[in-house]
Amino acid sequence: MYDQKSPFLNYNPHKFNMKSPNLNPVTPDTRIEILDIWRGVAVFGIFVVNIEIMNAVFMNQDMYYDQSAGRFDTLIQRILQLFFYTKFFPIFSLLFGMGIAMQLEKLKHRKKNSLFMLKRMLILFVIGMLHVLVLWGGDVIHLYAILGIFIYFLYQLNSKCLLLLCLFILVFPLYDLIAEYMFSRINYSPERFLEKYNFETVTKILRNGSYKQALTFRILEYCANLPVLLVFLAPIAFSMMLLGAAFVKSGKLLRLKDFILKNKNAFIWLFTITTIYRIIFLFILPNFDLYKGDFFNPIWLKLMVICDTLFGLFYMWFIAWLWFTGKLTGFLKRFQPVGKMALSNYIFQSLIGVLIFSGIGFSMYQKMSLLQCFITATVLFILQVVLSQLWLQYFKFGPLEWCWRCLSYGKLFSIKKD
């Protein structure tokens, strides 16, 4: 989770020494630069959305932001809806799928046992669950680890099958009904986990309560939010991982510059169509009874999710188009260090969130407006850019990336630069 001309033209998976008896991680000089830029941008976008949830948990959000909404907050909310919500999570997911596929290709060409990937996913799952328990219940790393195991097995399919499966999972409309049926069969009721909490008690605990109280609430909130994780986020993440894997398997990653430049018109149409629908959905449809009906409302929502996800793909294309055409390359390179340390930076954002919003820090929970959250996320991300640049001047990998590598390969790698 988690510069120059086109590095893709020089990238060759066959360059790895197939006779080597050792299995070594990807080193900094073999990384593809635009992937790290994409990751860095995704880390920023995810933080802009997540800090809003850190400031007011799901069960309190509607009431809190309705009470505190001003003119600028309404504007910020529209900006977030149009340009941030459900845009960067798909990007991160697609890149995760690409990363798994690239490692599987490396293992295949070196004739190594690809069960190694299962070990990596298990370690990542543990990291994600520790993230949930220690810092924040909104973690998606453990979800990525679980879905990554499915990608490992499905990667045996050809790229067309992976793409068709991606499309099916993305557009399938009955997740809510299936989840409702399954939850009823196992007598799972999300509401009962938080039935003892109300707006005031949650605010008191998360703003001034002890770490133990916050931990208890975080676990219960995670259990209550499982439907969001499984029914809403998982299909998006899995479909985008499949798309990333299909992209690598088809060989298009090796010809990315040509793909980006040749498909300019297609992505402009994608931008136009998805933007028109999202504007209609946000500003026009709510005024009609057709939007509110039990039959049509899920359809409008599903189309919105699909359009948001596709808009995330437009972001990726636009960033790559700027990069390959030599526009704003200096600005885009600022995101690269953050992307190289995407896992560390993602967890670091949660740590910062605890320090800002909880009682063990500045107790700012539900004291920030949407505008203040947006500004805070932007300023803190700029700090992450600076810190990541400084860190990578002296070290090869981010701290958590290094730990993940060492545990995965079962040996201690040097983290310091020579």
C-alpha positions in Angstrom: 0.0 0.0 0.0 2.6 0.9 -1.5 12.5 10.3 -12.9 12.9 11.1 -16.4 11.4 9.6 -19.4 9.4 6.4 -19.8 10.9 3.8 -17.5 8.5 1.2 -18.8 10.3 1.0 -22.1 13.3 -0.3 -20.2 11.6 -2.5 -17.7 11.9 -6.2 -18.4 10.8 -8.9 -16.0 13.3 -11.3 -17.7 16.2 -9.3 -16.4 16.1 -11.0 -13.0 18.7 -13.7 -12.8 16.8 -16.9 -13.1 19.8 -19.0 -12.0 20.1 -17.3 -8.7 19.2 -19.6 -5.8 18.1 -16.6 -3.6 14.8 -14.9 -3.6 15.4 -11.2 -3.1 12.9 -8.2 -2.8 12.5 -5.5 -5.4 15.3 -3.0 -4.9 14.9 0.8 -5.3 16.7 0.9 -8.7 14.2 -1.6 -10.3 11.1 0.2 -9.2 8.8 1.7 -11.8 8.5 5.4 -11.0 5.0 6.2 -12.1 3.6 3.5 -9.8 5.1 5.3 -6.8 3.7 8.6 -8.0 0.3 7.0 -8.3 0.6 5.5 -4.8 1.7 8.9 -3.4 -1.4 10.6 -4.9 -3.6 7.8 -3.6 -2.2 8.2 0.0 -3.1 11.9 -0.1 -6.6 11.3 -1.4 -7.3 8.5 1.1 -6.1 10.7 4.0 -8.4 13.6 2.9 -11.4 11.2 3.2 -10.2 9.3 6.3 -9.5 12.4 8.4 -13.2 13.3 8.1 -14.1 9.9 9.6 -11.4 10.3 12.3 -13.1 13.6 13.2 -16.6 12.1 13.3 -17.2 8.3 13.2 -19.8 6.9 10.9 -22.6 6.7 13.5 -22.1 10.4 14.4 -21.3 11.9 11.0 -24.7 13.0 9.7 -25.7 14.7 12.9 -22.4 16.4 13.5 -21.8 17.8 10.0 -25.5 18.8 9.7 -25.1 20.8 13.0 -21.7 22.4 12.0 -22.3 22.9 8.3 -21.5 26.4 7.0 -21.3 27.8 3.5 -17.6 26.8 3.1 -18.3 23.3 4.6 -21.1 22.7 2.1 -18.7 23.7 -0.7 -16.0 21.4 0.7 -18.5 18.6 1.0 -19.4 18.9 -2.7 -15.7 19.0 -3.6 -15.1 15.8 -1.6 -18.1 14.1 -3.2 -17.1 15.1 -6.7 -13.3 14.6 -6.5 -12.4 12.4 -3.5 -15.0 10.0 -2.2 -14.5 6.5 -3.7 -11.8 7.8 -6.1 -8.5 7.0 -4.4 -9.4 3.7 -2.7 -9.9 2.1 -6.1 -6.5 3.5 -7.2 -4.8 2.0 -4.2 -6.5 -1.3 -4.8 -5.5 -1.5 -8.5 -1.9 -0.8 -7.6 -2.0 -3.5 -4.9 -3.2 -5.9 -7.6 -0.5 -4.8 -9.9 2.1 -5.3 -7.2 0.9 -8.9 -6.5 0.9 -9.7 -10.2 4.4 -8.3 -10.7 5.8 -10.4 -7.8 4.1 -13.5 -9.2 5.6 -12.8 -12.6 9.0 -12.5 -10.9 8.5 -15.7 -9.0 7.4 -17.5 -12.2 10.4 -16.4 -14.2 12.8 -17.4 -11.4 11.0 -20.7 -11.0 10.4 -20.1 -7.4 7.5 -21.4 -5.2 4.9 -18.8 -5.3 3.4 -19.9 -2.0 5.8 -17.2 -0.8 3.0 -14.8 -1.7 0.6 -16.4 0.8 3.2 -15.8 3.5 3.4 -12.1 2.5 -0.4 -11.8 2.6 -0.6 -13.4 6.1 2.0 -11.0 7.5 0.1 -8.1 5.9 -3.1 -9.3 7.5 -1.5 -9.3 10.9 -0.2 -5.8 10.3 -3.7 -4.7 9.3 -5.4 -6.2 12.3 -2.8 -4.6 14.6 -3.6 -1.4 12.9 -7.3 -1.9 13.8 -6.6 -2.8 17.4 -4.0 -0.2 18.2 -4.8 2.8 16.1 -7.9 2.9 13.9 -10.9 0.7 13.0 -11.0 2.0 9.4 -8.1 -0.1 8.3 -8.3 -1.8 4.8 -4.9 -3.5 4.8 -6.2 -6.7 6.3 -9.0 -6.7 3.6 -6.3 -6.3 1.0 -4.4 -9.2 2.5 -7.5 -11.5 2.3 -8.3 -10.4 -1.3 -4.7 -10.7 -2.2 -4.9 -14.5 -1.5 -7.7 -14.8 -4.1 -5.7 -12.8 -6.6 -2.9 -15.3 -6.0 -5.1 -18.2 -7.1 -6.9 -16.4 -9.8 -3.8 -15.1 -11.5 -3.6 -18.5 -13.3 -6.4 -17.2 -15.6 -5.6 -15.2 -18.7 -5.9 -11.5 -18.8 -9.3 -11.5 -20.6 -10.8 -13.7 -17.9 -9.4 -11.5 -15.2 -10.9 -8.5 -16.9 -14.3 -10.1 -17.3 -14.3 -11.2 -13.7 -13.3 -7.6 -12.7 -16.3 -6.2 -14.6 -18.7 -8.7 -13.2 -17.7 -8.0 -9.6 -17.8 -4.3 -10.1 -21.3 -4.1 -11.6 -22.9 -7.0 -9.8 -26.0 -5.4 -8.1 -27.1 -7.9 -5.4 -24.4 -7.6 -2.7 -26.9 -6.0 -0.3 -29.5 -8.7 -0.7 -26.9 -11.5 -0.4 -25.4 -9.9 2.7 -28.8 -9.4 4.3 -29.7 -13.1 3.7 -26.3 -14.3 5.1 -26.5 -12.0 8.1 -30.0 -13.2 8.9 -28.8 -16.9 8.7 -26.0 -16.3 11.2 -28.1 -13.9 13.4 -25.7 -11.1 12.8 -27.1 -7.6 13.6 -24.6 -4.8 13.2 -26.7 -2.4 15.3 -26.4 -4.4 18.5 -22.7 -3.8 18.8 -23.2 -0.1 19.3 -26.6 -0.1 21.0 -25.1 1.2 24.3 -23.5 4.2 22.6 -25.1 7.4 21.5 -23.9 10.7 20.0 -22.8 12.1 23.4 -21.2 9.0 24.8 -19.1 8.4 21.7 -18.0 12.0 21.6 -17.0 11.8 25.3 -15.1 8.6 24.9 -13.2 9.5 21.7 -12.4 13.1 22.8 -11.5 12.7 26.5 -11.8 9.0 27.4 -9.0 6.6 28.2 -7.2 4.5 25.6 -8.9 1.4 26.9 -12.3 2.9 26.4 -11.4 4.0 22.9 -10.0 0.5 22.2 -13.3 -1.1 23.3 -15.3 1.2 21.2 -13.0 0.7 18.2 -13.5 -3.1 18.3 -17.2 -2.8 18.6 -17.4 -0.2 15.8 -15.3 -2.4 13.6 -17.8 -5.3 14.1 -20.7 -2.9 13.4 -19.1 -1.6 10.2 -18.3 -5.1 8.8 -21.2 -4.8 6.3 -19.5 -1.6 4.9 -16.2 -3.4 4.6 -17.7 -6.6 3.0 -20.6 -5.3 1.0 -19.3 -1.9 -0.2 -15.5 -1.8 0.0 -14.6 -5.4 -0.8 -16.2 -5.6 -4.2 -14.6 -2.3 -5.3 -11.2 -3.4 -4.0 -11.4 -6.9 -5.5 -12.5 -5.7 -8.9 -9.7 -3.2 -9.1 -7.1 -5.7 -7.9 -8.3 -8.0 -10.7 -8.0 -5.1 -13.2 -4.4 -4.4 -12.0 -3.5 -8.1 -12.3 -5.0 -8.2 -15.8 -3.1 -5.1 -16.8 0.2 -6.7 -15.8 -0.6 -10.1 -17.3 -1.6 -8.6 -20.6 1.8 -6.9 -20.9 0.3 -3.5 -21.1 2.4 -2.4 -18.1 5.5 -2.8 -20.2 3.9 -0.6 -22.9 2.3 1.9 -20.5 3.4 5.0 -22.3 1.9 3.9 -25.6 -1.3 2.8 -23.8 -1.7 6.2 -22.1 -1.0 8.2 -25.2 -3.2 6.1 -27.5 -6.2 6.1 -25.3 -6.5 9.8 -24.6 -9.9 10.2 -26.3 -11.3 7.2 -24.5 -10.4 8.5 -21.1 -11.7 12.0 -21.9 -15.0 10.4 -22.7 -14.8 8.4 -19.5 -14.3 11.7 -17.6 -17.1 13.4 -19.4 -19.7 10.6 -18.9 -18.9 9.9 -15.3 -18.8 13.6 -14.4 -22.2 14.3 -15.9 -23.8 11.4 -14.1 -22.2 12.3 -10.7 -23.4 15.9 -11.1 -26.9 14.7 -11.9 -26.8 12.3 -8.9 -25.6 14.8 -6.4 -27.5 17.9 -7.5 -30.5 17.0 -9.6 -31.8 13.4 -8.7 -32.4 14.1 -5.0 -35.2 16.6 -6.0 -37.2 13.9 -7.7 -39.3 11.1 -6.2 -37.8 8.7 -8.6 -34.5 9.0 -6.7 -36.1 8.1 -3.4 -38.0 5.0 -4.4 -37.0 1.6 -2.9 -36.6 0.1 -6.3 -34.7 2.9 -8.2 -32.5 4.3 -5.3 -30.2 1.3 -5.1 -29.7 1.5 -8.9 -28.7 5.2 -8.8 -26.4 4.4 -5.9 -24.7 1.5 -7.7 -24.2 3.7 -10.8 -22.7 6.4 -8.6 -20.2 3.9 -7.1 -19.3 2.6 -10.6 -18.8 6.2 -11.9 -16.7 7.1 -8.9 -14.5 4.1 -9.4 -14.1 4.8 -13.1 -13.3 8.5 -12.3 -10.4 7.1 -10.2 -9.1 5.4 -13.3 -9.3 8.7 -15.1 -7.1 10.2 -12.4 -4.5 7.5 -13.0 -4.6 8.1 -16.7 -4.4 11.9 -16.3 -1.4 11.7 -13.9 0.4 9.3 -16.3 -0.4 11.5 -19.3 1.1 14.5 -17.6 4.1 12.4 -16.6 4.8 11.0 -20.1 4.2 14.3 -21.9 6.6 16.0 -19.6 4.1 18.3 -17.9 4.3 19.0 -14.1 6.9 16.3 -13.7 8.7 18.3 -10.9 5.4 18.5 -9.0 4.5 14.9 -9.6 7.9 13.7 -8.4 7.0 15.1 -5.0 4.6 12.3 -4.5 7.1 9.6 -5.3 8.8 9.3 -1.9 5.4 9.1 -0.2 4.5 6.3 -2.6 7.7 4.4 -2.0 6.7 4.4 1.7 2.9 4.0 1.1 2.4 1.4 3.9 4.3 3.4 6.5 2.7 6.7 5.5 -0.8 5.1 5.6 -0.2 3.8 9.2 1.5 7.1 10.1 -1.7 9.0 9.2 -3.6 6.9 11.7 -1.1 7.6 14.4 -1.4 11.3 13.7 -5.2 11.0 13.8 -5.0 9.4 17.3 -2.8 12.3 18.5 -5.0 15.0 17.0 -8.4 13.7 17.9 -8.2 11.4 21.0 -7.8 12.1 24.7 -4.1 11.0 24.6 -3.4 13.9 22.3 -5.1 17.2 21.6 -8.7 16.0 22.1 -10.0 17.6 18.8 -12.6 14.9 18.1 -15.7 16.6 16.5 -14.1 20.1 16.9 -13.1 20.5 13.3 -15.2 21.5 10.3 -14.9 19.8 7.0 -12.8 22.8 5.7 -10.5 22.5 8.7 -10.2 18.7 8.2 -9.3 19.3 4.5 -6.7 21.9 5.4 -5.2 19.7 8.1 -4.9 16.7 5.8 -3.2 18.8 3.2 -0.7 20.3 5.6 0.1 17.0 7.2 0.5 15.3 3.8 3.0 18.1 2.8 4.8 17.2 6.0 4.8 13.5 5.0 6.3 14.5 1.6 9.2 16.3 3.4 9.7 13.5 6.0 9.6 10.8 3.3 12.2 12.6 1.2 14.5 13.0 4.3 14.0 9.3 5.3 14.8 8.0 1.8 18.0 10.0 1.7 19.4 7.7 4.4 17.3 4.5 4.1 16.3 2.2 1.3 12.8 1.5 2.4 10.1 2.8 4.7 10.2 1.3 8.2 7.1 -0.9 7.8 8.1 -1.8 4.2 11.4 -3.0 5.6 9.7 -5.0 8.4 7.4 -6.6 5.9 10.3 -7.6 3.7 12.4 -9.0 6.5 9.5 -11.1 7.8 8.5 -12.2 4.3 11.9 -13.4 3.3 12.9 -14.6 6.7 16.2 -12.7 6.9 17.4 -9.3 8.0 18.0 -6.9 5.2 20.1 -3.8 5.6 17.8 -0.7 5.6 20.5 1.9 5.5 21.8 3.2 2.2 25.4 2.3 1.4 
